[in-house]
Amino acid sequence: MELIEGLYLMTTTVLAVASATLVAFAVAAYRSSGRTAMAFLAVGFGLVVVAAVGTPAAAFRTGFGNAEALLLVNTGLLAASMALVAGSLAVYEPGTREFVIPESELSRLRER
């Protein structure tokens, strides 16, 4: 294994473990609060784990043969995960009269 491949595996492992930890925290928060935002976070960070594990697995299996396709799938999964994480900030919370983003901030954003 070349140095660059080893570094790739090391950084990918750190990303996968950190994201899996965030998934666990989000699932625990969802179970205790029932807030939809926590479910969005859990799924969003779960997609990061899928991208972090799936991309190198496919890369090593194919011998890095189709790098463009690997990057496309990886970027697509990360984009979807970030959309879910961002969506968790704007989801109306059940049982409350508040948005996660304060109404004053939403009003300012709507004026633009």
Contacts in CASP RR format, 6 or more apart in sequence:
PFRMAT RR
TARGET T0000
AUTHOR 0000-0000-0000
METHOD contacts of the structure
MODEL  1
MELIEGLYLMTTTVLAVASATLVAFAVAAYRSSGRTAMAFLAVGFGLVVV
AAVGTPAAAFRTGFGNAEALLLVNTGLLAASMALVAGSLAVYEPGTREFV
IPESELSRLRER
5 60 0 8 1.000
8 56 0 8 1.000
9 56 0 8 1.000
12 52 0 8 1.000
12 53 0 8 1.000
12 55 0 8 1.000
12 56 0 8 1.000
15 48 0 8 1.000
15 52 0 8 1.000
16 48 0 8 1.000
16 49 0 8 1.000
16 52 0 8 1.000
16 53 0 8 1.000
19 45 0 8 1.000
19 46 0 8 1.000
19 48 0 8 1.000
19 49 0 8 1.000
19 52 0 8 1.000
20 45 0 8 1.000
20 46 0 8 1.000
20 49 0 8 1.000
22 41 0 8 1.000
22 45 0 8 1.000
23 42 0 8 1.000
23 45 0 8 1.000
23 46 0 8 1.000
23 49 0 8 1.000
26 38 0 8 1.000
26 39 0 8 1.000
26 41 0 8 1.000
26 42 0 8 1.000
26 45 0 8 1.000
27 38 0 8 1.000
27 42 0 8 1.000
29 35 0 8 1.000
29 38 0 8 1.000
29 41 0 8 1.000
30 38 0 8 1.000
30 39 0 8 1.000
30 42 0 8 1.000
34 94 0 8 1.000
35 93 0 8 1.000
35 94 0 8 1.000
36 88 0 8 1.000
36 91 0 8 1.000
36 92 0 8 1.000
36 93 0 8 1.000
36 94 0 8 1.000
37 87 0 8 1.000
37 88 0 8 1.000
37 89 0 8 1.000
37 91 0 8 1.000
37 93 0 8 1.000
37 100 0 8 1.000
38 88 0 8 1.000
40 84 0 8 1.000
40 85 0 8 1.000
40 87 0 8 1.000
40 88 0 8 1.000
40 91 0 8 1.000
41 84 0 8 1.000
41 85 0 8 1.000
41 88 0 8 1.000
43 84 0 8 1.000
44 80 0 8 1.000
44 81 0 8 1.000
44 82 0 8 1.000
44 84 0 8 1.000
44 85 0 8 1.000
45 81 0 8 1.000
45 85 0 8 1.000
46 81 0 8 1.000
47 77 0 8 1.000
47 78 0 8 1.000
47 80 0 8 1.000
47 81 0 8 1.000
47 84 0 8 1.000
48 77 0 8 1.000
48 78 0 8 1.000
48 81 0 8 1.000
50 77 0 8 1.000
51 73 0 8 1.000
51 74 0 8 1.000
51 76 0 8 1.000
51 77 0 8 1.000
51 78 0 8 1.000
51 81 0 8 1.000
55 70 0 8 1.000
55 73 0 8 1.000
55 74 0 8 1.000
55 77 0 8 1.000
58 70 0 8 1.000
58 73 0 8 1.000
59 67 0 8 1.000
59 70 0 8 1.000
62 70 0 8 1.000
64 70 0 8 1.000
88 100 0 8 1.000
89 100 0 8 1.000
89 101 0 8 1.000
90 99 0 8 1.000
90 100 0 8 1.000
90 101 0 8 1.000
91 100 0 8 1.000
92 99 0 8 1.000
93 99 0 8 1.000
93 100 0 8 1.000
99 106 0 8 1.000
END
